[in-house]
């Protein structure tokens, strides 16, 4: 099974993870801080809903 694509903003100790799960077309957001000791529950949103809320159009030539 292919591994999800993960973007880390920050570093392993204090950061935000954005994970794309292609098989489900879902973005998962999670974050942690205080050297990885404190975190929060993951939040998932369908990719299409995420793009619609941000006004991203897949046919928009600016994002190609």
N, C-alpha and C positions, 0 to 999 in steps of 0.2 A: 504494500500500500504506500502511495507517495506521502512524503512528509509535508506538513503544512508549511507555508512560507511565513516567516516571523520577522518583524521589524522591531528592533529595540531602540527606544529613544531614551537616552541616559546611559546608564551602565548596569552591570549585573547587581550592584548594591542598591541603587536608587534609580528606578526607571519605569517606563511604560512599555508594555509589550502589545503589539498589534499583530494578530495572527490571522492569516487567510486560510480558511478550510475550503479548498476548491470543490471537494466532493459534495459539500452541503451549501456552497456559495454563501458562506457566512464569515463575518469578521468577528473576532473575539478580542476584547480589550481586557487587559489586566494590568495592575500596577503594584509596585512594592517600594518600600522606602525603609529608612533606618537600617541600612546594611542587610536588607532582605528579611528582616525579622517581622515586619509588619506588612500586610497586604490587604487586599479586598477581594470580594467575590467577583468572579469573571462576569463580564457583560457581553452578550452576543447580539448581533443585529444582522439581518440578511443584507447582503451586499447591495442588492437592488434598492432596498429601503434607505440604506446609508447614502447612496448616490442621489436618490430622489430628494432626500432632506437637505442635501448640500447643493442641489441644483446642478448636479453633474449629469451631462447627457452623453451617452457613449458615442454619439455621432458628432459631438462637438470637436471640431478640428484642432482646437487649442490643447486638448488633452491627449492627442495621438502621438 
